Amino acid sequence: MEKKTENWRSPSLGKEMELTVYGKSGTPIIGLPTRGASCGQWEEFGMVDAISYQLDNEFNQLFCLSSIDTEGFLNENAAPSQRIVRQQQYESYIVEEVVPYIQEQNNINFIIIAGIDLGGCHALTTALKHPAAFGKVIGMSGIYDIKPFMDGFYNDDVYYSNPMDFVPNMSRQSLLERVRDIDFRLVSYEGDERKEDSLRMSNVMRMKFIEHDLDIWGESGDEWDLWPQMLKTHVI
């Protein structure tokens, strides 16, 4: 399949950011890695191979991003207030830089955003806050409550970056209508230490009448054996 690597200095993050593109055309997918990983993780661990048929036959085009979690949620050398600001900058990078880049490369006006672990959190949160930009969200073993990364710190920035908190209070009908148009997939598996987050997030979304697919796989085993198959199942 066609593969290329792009990079530019991100105005949102103030640093050089790299992404890898797989395939020539098709419905675009933004792929977000596990916490702190690079844009090469999905290829290294079989995620790209899992959807190679879709990429080779131009059903999908995949845009793999790098994480900045080591500068944000995982940065113990930064104050929690700085960590959450860095996360907001990453969200801006996705919405204000990556999405327009995809739109320049691809004329299909339907973007799937998929992520694993903290990448699942970023995928879901970004789509909930910017629903006009996305048509589908796939969260695999997502972490949807960020408060454990905040060391007890809490302010409006944390609230509006934490879907467990802000979704129950979403009341603007125009925003809710756009959110309800998105195809949400919350995927986990038995034995997954993050499964409870998917169950809790599902309950929150149900209270707001946000339709979604909660898919808890009965299989157990190595997560990197399961996640590629989850992606393949829910991309189609």
MOBELVEN-V470253 format. One record per residue. OMEGA is omega in whole degrees, -180 to 180 (NA if undefined). BURIAL is + if it has 9 or more other ideal C-beta (glycine too) atoms within 8 Angstrom, else -. D_CENTER is the distance of its C-alpha to the mean C-alpha in whole Angstrom. Layout:
BEGIN
omega | burial | d_center
OMEGA | BURIAL | D_CENTER
OMEGA | BURIAL | D_CENTER
END
This chain:
BEGIN
omega | burial | d_center
178 | - | 24
-179 | - | 23
175 | - | 21
178 | - | 21
180 | + | 20
173 | + | 19
174 | - | 20
176 | - | 21
-175 | - | 21
174 | + | 19
-179 | - | 20
-174 | + | 18
180 | + | 18
-180 | - | 21
176 | - | 21
178 | - | 20
-177 | + | 17
172 | + | 17
180 | + | 14
-177 | + | 16
179 | + | 16
179 | + | 17
-175 | + | 20
-177 | - | 22
-177 | - | 21
180 | + | 19
-175 | + | 16
175 | + | 13
169 | + | 10
-180 | + | 8
-179 | + | 7
-174 | + | 5
173 | + | 8
-172 | + | 10
174 | + | 11
-174 | - | 13
-177 | - | 13
180 | - | 14
177 | + | 13
-175 | - | 16
-175 | + | 14
178 | + | 13
-177 | + | 17
-174 | - | 18
168 | + | 17
-180 | - | 18
180 | + | 14
178 | + | 16
-177 | - | 19
180 | + | 18
-178 | + | 17
180 | + | 20
180 | - | 22
-178 | + | 20
-179 | + | 19
-176 | - | 23
174 | - | 24
169 | + | 22
180 | - | 20
170 | + | 17
-172 | + | 16
178 | + | 13
-177 | + | 12
-179 | + | 11
172 | + | 10
177 | + | 11
170 | + | 10
-177 | + | 13
179 | + | 13
175 | - | 16
-177 | - | 17
-174 | + | 15
-173 | + | 15
-175 | + | 17
-179 | + | 20
178 | - | 23
179 | - | 25
175 | + | 23
179 | - | 24
179 | + | 21
177 | + | 22
179 | + | 21
-176 | + | 18
176 | + | 16
179 | + | 18
177 | + | 16
179 | + | 13
177 | + | 14
177 | + | 15
176 | + | 11
177 | + | 10
177 | + | 13
-180 | + | 13
-172 | + | 10
-173 | + | 12
-178 | - | 15
-176 | + | 15
-180 | + | 13
176 | + | 13
177 | - | 17
178 | + | 17
-178 | + | 16
176 | - | 18
-176 | - | 21
-166 | - | 20
-176 | + | 20
177 | - | 21
-174 | - | 19
178 | - | 18
-176 | - | 15
172 | + | 12
173 | + | 9
-174 | + | 5
-180 | + | 5
-180 | + | 4
176 | + | 7
177 | + | 9
173 | + | 8
176 | + | 5
176 | + | 4
-179 | + | 6
-180 | + | 4
-177 | + | 2
-177 | + | 6
-179 | + | 8
-180 | + | 7
179 | + | 8
-178 | + | 11
-178 | - | 12
-170 | + | 12
-180 | + | 13
-175 | - | 15
-169 | + | 13
178 | + | 11
-175 | - | 13
178 | + | 10
175 | + | 7
177 | + | 7
-179 | + | 6
-176 | + | 9
-176 | + | 11
173 | + | 9
-171 | + | 10
174 | + | 11
-174 | + | 14
-176 | + | 14
178 | + | 18
179 | - | 19
-173 | + | 17
176 | + | 20
178 | - | 23
179 | - | 24
180 | + | 24
174 | - | 23
-178 | - | 23
180 | - | 21
178 | + | 19
-180 | + | 17
-175 | + | 18
175 | - | 16
-175 | + | 13
-174 | + | 13
177 | + | 13
-177 | + | 15
-172 | + | 18
-178 | + | 17
-180 | + | 16
-177 | - | 20
176 | - | 22
-176 | + | 20
-180 | - | 23
-172 | - | 23
-180 | - | 24
177 | - | 23
-179 | + | 19
179 | + | 19
178 | - | 21
179 | + | 18
-177 | + | 15
176 | + | 17
-177 | - | 17
175 | + | 14
-178 | - | 13
175 | + | 11
175 | + | 11
-171 | + | 11
177 | + | 12
-179 | + | 14
178 | + | 18
-178 | + | 21
179 | - | 22
180 | + | 18
179 | - | 18
-176 | + | 15
-177 | + | 16
177 | - | 18
178 | + | 15
179 | + | 14
180 | + | 17
-180 | + | 17
177 | + | 14
179 | + | 16
179 | - | 19
-179 | + | 18
179 | + | 17
179 | + | 20
180 | - | 22
179 | + | 21
175 | - | 21
-178 | + | 18
-179 | - | 18
178 | + | 15
173 | - | 16
-173 | - | 16
179 | + | 17
-177 | + | 18
179 | + | 19
-179 | - | 23
170 | - | 23
-179 | - | 23
-177 | - | 23
-176 | - | 21
180 | + | 17
168 | - | 17
-175 | - | 19
-174 | + | 17
177 | + | 14
179 | + | 15
175 | + | 17
179 | + | 14
-180 | + | 12
-179 | + | 16
-171 | - | 17
173 | + | 14
-176 | + | 13
NA | - | 17
END
